[in-house]
């Protein structure tokens, strides 16, 4: 069982010819809405990968709550521990350009009401053999409490360091597994991207963790118990990269929860993340397990 403790949003997406500069208006494009939030995205990805998933989060008591949860409910994610807060459902405002690049502003709403008490709800009854998945779109005190409880209870914890925060470097050593992108890991380690390999080796040795760094189209690198792995991404032409990282993390968690070795879990996760770039939106673009199998077989 995977427990995801994190955010739930409704994404408001503008597809535009190019991203505007500060103070600039860019005309043209298409507007859409889709379920999102890093926690919810990763929960859906893990579920579509075949795992049993429980999502502990908060939404508002407004008209955005139902569409924010629709795909999770349809997929069979356990939402029994989700709380309806006296606040607006979280919103992400996203612009995506013709090359698939994006800029995002997140308005946390109900996600900002999540507390350490909610972390205790999330970890209640969990122990060895369970996996906790957290990100950083909810108050950091709640995420920290969840990681502390996971460590105390023998739960394997996976921290995705997005979005990177001022205290991420202090929080990250609490996790069993850390997943960061190249930019986030440079901030985490305090070393430039040009020193990636050495910085990864030093971090993994110092903190006795599995460390995974995603490299976009260049794939992913990982260090686990002194072993270094390099996994390629699928060669694709991206349509929209929103949610690709979350898809990777959710599929990775599902693979590890299913007992796959790290290299196999990374290959599936990397393929799933690549496929997620071929459709617009975060959750609508998350591939099904059969699609990932077909891509790996091809």
Steps between C-alpha positions, in 0.01 A plus 500: 500500500621849409385796708535834325498798737484820301317754290187491288437778246287588204729615220396794283701475181565751223668363190673796333730552199784599734546581866454871578786707638439697822252778428416358155164380366501212250180462298352175374483151637256259663375473859425174681468362853632168630552331834849551641712563808826314550358268764190413300700461178739257664215308662329456163825400330567234763145372467516487119826310539304235690561581866245525781509867596362713783503879459498719812439862410252789527265673258248779544125488525461668162418412141866425420528212750308241298689546171828508694423152637314347206783303338628376836155371592451346155833317529417356842738703716399481868376849598352411839761705690462809279374806688259770378636827639338838551714645220510506122626195314860552395561644154798483265509760223706368210619637169636251244674612180522339157818312596338347809684719752298647785481752781283430805363698795340298782233645731488248786151556640394194701846347460627775728276376782673161523667455839724255691177347635412404143842337474411287801180397322701411190747283693245336729535123481793503255814297558767295326401409148304824450617792288441871568523748214533873576576820308520867607171665397355484852630669817848371572423429866247239389744340255773493764270333752404237242865420426584483872213260563596289199853462633378413850250243366733332248305631199698556178467869411554666164543879490462684172681833552259701284431781539839572656473701823744680728504213753496209254867420566427465872193282437638268231723285726189371679384308191599149389500604133546849353389589147608837360542647156839632391432858608353397835795275577746781429314707760481203738870417481623859466712395202468591130335269248842447338602304813188282498664157519738588784232692687260205476762255627589725792135562597401134481799393709451772760129437550477123434207549262390394158546815290332547163550801270281545194658662193203569271565368151837363613333246730583438864798422724486319833734389776396221736728317744808608305359394161450761228224460241439704184165451327405662165172675430290403200575708189192719459390841377329654806159661478471602867748420778257587785467198727782296344705510819199398708430212265861384542477514879164320518614221269827468691313464829268240348791299364681497832177417685453203263846368587679592177873557524603865478629484142178344367285743697701793363466378140121478534484838672719667237288360218179610673638851552590524132153384390340761728657772283300392195163635619392831655417534869638324807264219601338446157846433355607233752531174304344168595726207589419327169622806307828498692541126437445553128751784485766294679434199278526710185 
